[in-house]
């Protein structure tokens, strides 16, 4: 089975902290994605990457950055956490959109 | 703007009934269509995909695609309380990298 592993299930951080969310996949997928999911707003794409060291902005990249130094790992960075970044963060990977995505189990981040 | 539309629900059906979930999409060029199930507090799980017009069956689930009318549906036969979840429709548009997700339909199966 394809596995997408997110390093933390629950995380509590303080306003202004730099936060790293890690995602690792074990199926050699080229494409990796970071979404956030909030009640009533659905899945919103933050950033995605289609190759090592490549990244593209999604719909809501403000306040976030990403890093993909190795094919299997895609990190989401909150440069200075704010309370409006409290959310469920979902990582996904894929061979290509026609194959669908596999999601990680999610990280529920609370910024206080 | 490319869109995927779903009724947010909740769709409430009695146990044993057929649940019918619908999704429309805006891009006539879309190639691939997916249904994800998401339990509360969990991540989405792929349950069905369909590429061609017509029906595709997998156990109690049937995906139906009509490209001319730009809709895709999911039928769940013999609905169980464990089927209670939010169902997300996802569609490829433009890019070979990205899926566009609907906002999901919440299904409640009453015992």
Contacts between the chains, C-beta under 8 A, distances in Angstrom:
chain1	res1	chain2	res2	distance
A	31	B	97	5.3
A	33	B	98	7.8
A	40	B	103	7.9
A	41	B	103	7.7
A	42	B	88	8.0
A	42	B	101	6.2
A	42	B	102	7.2
A	42	B	103	3.8
A	42	B	104	6.4
A	43	B	44	7.8
A	43	B	88	7.3
A	43	B	101	4.7
A	45	B	98	7.2
A	48	B	97	6.5
A	48	B	98	6.8
A	50	B	97	5.3
A	90	B	43	5.6
A	90	B	44	7.5
A	94	B	97	7.7
A	96	B	96	5.3
A	96	B	97	7.0
A	97	B	32	6.6
A	97	B	92	4.3
A	97	B	95	6.8
A	97	B	96	5.7
A	97	B	97	5.7
A	97	B	98	5.7
A	97	B	99	5.2
A	98	B	31	6.2
A	98	B	32	4.5
A	98	B	51	7.7
A	98	B	92	6.1
A	98	B	96	7.0
A	100	B	32	7.5
A	100	B	34	4.9
A	100	B	46	5.1
A	100	B	49	5.7
A	100	B	90	7.4
A	100	B	99	7.2
A	101	B	46	7.4
A	101	B	90	7.7
A	101	B	99	6.2
A	102	B	46	7.2
A	103	B	43	4.2
A	103	B	44	5.2
A	103	B	45	7.4
A	104	B	43	6.3
A	105	B	42	7.4
A	105	B	43	5.4
A	106	B	42	7.3
A	106	B	43	4.6
A	108	B	41	8.0
